[in-house]
Amino acid sequence: GTMMGGDYGLTLYKVKGKWKINNFYLDAGSTINSNSVNISDMKEMAEQIQKTFSYKSLETLSKMCNYPIIITNSNGKIKSAEQLIALGEDKVFTEKLSKEIDNTDITRLEEVGSAGVMMGGDSGLNMYKFNGYWKINQIYQ
């Protein structure tokens, strides 16, 4: 594997010939629970989501969700990380969705009351704050 960043960064490992993000770390003193990505800053979370989409890492994406999540164009509610991963990269990281997430201007994202934050347009995702951390709870393709 390899590391990117200093006190803040991520580790990458090659899985089946593709580089995948294994772990995000926010500072040298605390690594993130490997079963969950816990980020309290909305713009930082949006940036991590964009990185996750660019690497098409289902495992990392699965750790950014608050279950059950709804994915339009799949079979309704996804109840677990395992169920999300089982859908496969092509079903989750569609070209349209990936482009919309990539084109999101993070600097312009704003929290809209209890409605959370939306990334993308016709295709995208919603994030809400659960227990102080931003989590994805809906993906629409």
C-alpha positions as CSV (number, residue, x, y, z in Angstrom):
1,G,0.0,0.0,0.0
2,T,0.9,3.7,-0.1
3,M,0.0,6.7,1.9
4,M,-1.1,10.2,0.6
5,G,-1.0,13.2,2.9
6,G,0.7,14.1,6.1
7,D,-1.4,14.5,9.3
8,Y,-4.5,14.4,7.1
9,G,-4.7,11.8,4.3
10,L,-5.5,8.4,3.2
11,T,-3.9,5.0,2.5
12,L,-4.3,3.2,-0.8
13,Y,-4.0,-0.5,-1.6
14,K,-4.1,-2.4,-4.8
15,V,-7.1,-4.7,-5.1
16,K,-7.4,-6.9,-8.2
17,G,-5.1,-4.5,-10.1
18,K,-7.0,-1.3,-9.1
19,W,-5.9,1.2,-6.4
20,K,-8.5,1.5,-3.7
21,I,-8.7,3.8,-0.7
22,N,-8.3,1.7,2.4
23,N,-8.5,4.3,5.2
24,F,-8.9,8.0,5.6
25,Y,-7.1,9.6,8.6
26,L,-7.8,13.1,9.9
27,D,-4.8,13.5,12.2
28,A,-1.9,11.5,13.5
29,G,-3.5,10.9,16.8
30,S,-6.7,9.3,15.6
31,T,-7.4,7.0,12.8
32,I,-11.0,6.5,11.7
33,N,-13.0,3.5,12.7
34,S,-12.5,1.1,9.7
35,N,-16.2,0.4,9.6
36,S,-17.3,4.0,9.3
37,V,-16.1,7.3,7.9
38,N,-16.9,9.9,10.5
39,I,-16.5,13.5,9.3
40,S,-18.2,16.4,11.0
41,D,-17.2,19.1,8.4
42,M,-19.7,19.2,5.5
43,K,-17.2,20.4,2.8
44,E,-14.6,18.0,3.9
45,M,-17.1,15.2,3.6
46,A,-18.1,16.4,0.1
47,E,-14.4,16.4,-0.9
48,Q,-14.0,12.8,0.4
49,I,-17.2,11.7,-1.5
50,Q,-15.7,13.2,-4.7
51,K,-12.4,11.3,-4.1
52,T,-14.3,8.1,-3.4
53,F,-16.3,8.5,-6.7
54,S,-13.1,9.2,-8.7
55,Y,-11.6,5.9,-7.3
56,K,-14.9,4.1,-7.6
57,S,-14.4,2.6,-4.2
58,L,-17.6,0.9,-3.1
59,E,-16.0,-0.2,0.2
60,T,-15.2,3.4,1.1
61,L,-18.6,4.6,-0.1
62,S,-20.3,2.0,2.0
63,K,-18.6,3.4,5.1
64,M,-20.0,6.9,4.3
65,C,-23.7,5.9,4.5
66,N,-26.3,5.8,7.2
67,Y,-28.4,2.7,6.5
68,P,-30.9,2.0,5.2
69,I,-30.2,4.3,2.2
70,I,-32.3,4.7,-0.9
71,I,-30.7,4.3,-4.3
72,T,-33.0,5.1,-7.2
73,N,-32.6,2.7,-10.1
74,S,-31.7,-0.1,-7.9
75,N,-34.1,-2.2,-5.8
76,G,-35.2,0.5,-3.3
77,K,-33.7,0.4,0.1
78,I,-30.1,-0.8,0.7
79,K,-30.0,-2.0,4.3
80,S,-26.3,-2.7,4.8
81,A,-22.7,-2.0,3.5
82,E,-22.6,-5.6,2.2
83,Q,-25.8,-5.1,0.2
84,L,-24.4,-1.8,-1.3
85,I,-21.1,-3.5,-2.2
86,A,-23.0,-6.5,-3.7
87,L,-24.6,-4.1,-6.2
88,G,-21.3,-3.7,-7.9
89,E,-19.4,-0.6,-9.1
90,D,-21.2,-0.3,-12.4
91,K,-24.6,-0.2,-10.8
92,V,-23.6,2.4,-8.2
93,F,-21.0,4.6,-9.9
94,T,-23.0,5.3,-13.1
95,E,-21.3,7.6,-15.6
96,K,-24.0,10.3,-15.2
97,L,-23.9,10.1,-11.4
98,S,-20.1,10.2,-11.3
99,K,-19.9,13.2,-13.6
100,E,-22.5,15.1,-11.5
101,I,-20.6,14.4,-8.3
102,D,-17.3,15.4,-9.9
103,N,-18.8,18.6,-11.2
104,T,-20.2,19.7,-7.8
105,D,-18.6,22.9,-6.6
106,I,-17.9,22.1,-3.0
107,T,-17.3,25.8,-2.1
108,R,-20.9,26.5,-3.0
109,L,-22.5,23.7,-1.0
110,E,-24.8,24.9,1.8
111,E,-26.7,23.2,4.5
112,V,-30.5,23.8,3.9
113,G,-32.1,23.5,7.4
114,S,-33.1,20.0,8.2
115,A,-33.0,19.1,4.5
116,G,-29.3,18.4,4.6
117,V,-27.0,18.9,1.6
118,M,-27.4,17.8,-2.0
119,M,-24.4,17.0,-4.3
120,G,-25.1,16.8,-8.0
121,G,-28.2,17.8,-10.0
122,D,-30.7,15.4,-11.7
123,S,-28.3,12.7,-10.6
124,G,-26.6,13.0,-7.2
125,L,-26.8,12.2,-3.6
126,N,-28.1,13.7,-0.3
127,M,-26.1,14.0,2.9
128,Y,-27.5,14.5,6.4
129,K,-25.8,14.9,9.7
130,F,-26.4,11.9,12.0
131,N,-25.0,12.0,15.5
132,G,-22.7,14.9,14.5
133,Y,-21.3,13.3,11.4
134,W,-22.2,13.7,7.7
135,K,-23.6,10.5,6.1
136,I,-25.1,9.7,2.7
137,N,-28.7,8.6,3.0
138,Q,-29.9,8.8,-0.6
139,I,-28.3,8.3,-4.0
140,Y,-30.3,9.1,-7.2
141,Q,-28.9,8.1,-10.5
